[in-house]
């Protein structure tokens, strides 16, 4: 019993911490990174020169920058003054005593990179370099405050051999020869919106740009049109635009549902990445093999494009709330399916997602908001993607179009270029719908598993009434703001928005949604009277609930 109580105490402590997550580096707010990187003719040896512009609280006397020990720090300056900054345990400790409130820290370093910046030959023997930072791998090649809660603008100054090209966040400022180095050029890019470090990337190599011609101006919040393009190896330009003809309509749909496109441009890039797609702000990187085999899909483009709003512009403040990124991208890709292929395809996509959720072991064992998970790559699971997306689908069904998208637009507008937690989303949806959504968020996001009710119905001939009876598992549980901890594997009963279809004696159907309270046992009469016993009463016939329903 002591072991069980200790486990519960630890979980409750984690739940309390989740309500107010501590700052990654208290008193430090990075405003901008100016990053100069020199790429070699071949290989993975880089030289870097990074200026970190930050604001500090008066009582903060040092800055900690994340940078792996494998890279050698040549010098560190604070406002132009050389300082001694120990570099151990993959961190640089920079003294700030005596500095102003606004500080510039400069770090010069060099070395071989083995991660973060993927330097490799492609299948044709051409050297390429692609940033691949998610979740906290920017430190593998860049000195940064490597956490999603500290967003900043970024400028890139990339020096590289002649004949290569660069794509990066934001807009290209210039490409120019380097004085005294006739075989090298410098490409400068600037991202003027604050973004998380995991989204700060460059792609370099023999890439060629294919502009996407569009009839619609995707006007940014600052006015100019955000142009789209595809960056590929030369041999892949022959089949373009191909599936990228959908890129414009996808952005148009999400602008209509959420708001203006968040960034200055959108590049779709053939790259080297450990993921099928990576949503780097304004420069989406896709697995290069998808271009070589022409297996790019509009669903993947829609997923990564949705991230420009959710994940990039509005970024989860803590990794445990990753569903705010991946769940949104999953559901908005399904909304693209609805828009482009119709209701049947949309329903089929959501049914496939539901099937994945019900069968998944991680879903059964861990909650969607998983602040206890410290292996961040393990958060790339069915909870963050499929269950998170399906939770949005259920919210959409419960709230209706107007309240749901009104709340989403309000959430996006409030937290654009900043950070949010799950309860920030809840507050905006509650404001839009005038509903108390805390029980919904708690049961679907903060508990592992899904609902498992036993449901039946009965007809009372004397009253002409139909009642449904819902039985749910009894359990001894402790409920907290951010978690529900139960004895064994049992869970509290769920409150359910239960879809019911009644077919009366004449064959006429009536569709209802009945709100079932979170009780262990409840019998509820349905509205309407029936002179004869109905032919059938179907419980959740379209399987819209995340529930395994047994029949009484």
Secondary structure, DSSP 8 states (H G I E B T S, - for coil): -HHHHHHHHHHHHHHHHHHT---TTTTEEEEEEEEEEE--SSSSEEEEEEEEEEEE-TT--EEEEE--TTSEEEEEEETTEE----EETTEEEEE-TT--SEEEEEEEEEEE--SSEEEEE-TTS-EEEEE--TTT-GGGTS-B--STTS-EEEEEEEEEETT-EEEESSEEEEEEEETTEEEEEEEEEEEEEEE-GGG--EEEESEEEEE---SS--B-TTSSB-EEEEEEEGGGGGG-SGGGGHHHHHHHHHHHHT-S-SSSEEEEEEE--SSSEE--TTEEEEEHHHHHTT---HHHHHHHHHHHHBTTTEEESSGGGTHHHHHHHHHHHHHHHHHHH-HHHHHHHHHHHHHHHHH-HHHHHS-SS-TT---GGGGSSTIIIIIHHHHHHHHHHHH-HHHHHHHHHHHHHHHTTEEE-HHHHHHHHHHHHT---HHHHHHHHSSSS-B--EEEEEEETTTTEEEEEEE-----EEE-SS-EEESTT------EEEEEEEE-TTS-EEEEEEEE-S-SEEEEE-SS--SS--SEEEESTT--SSB--EE-
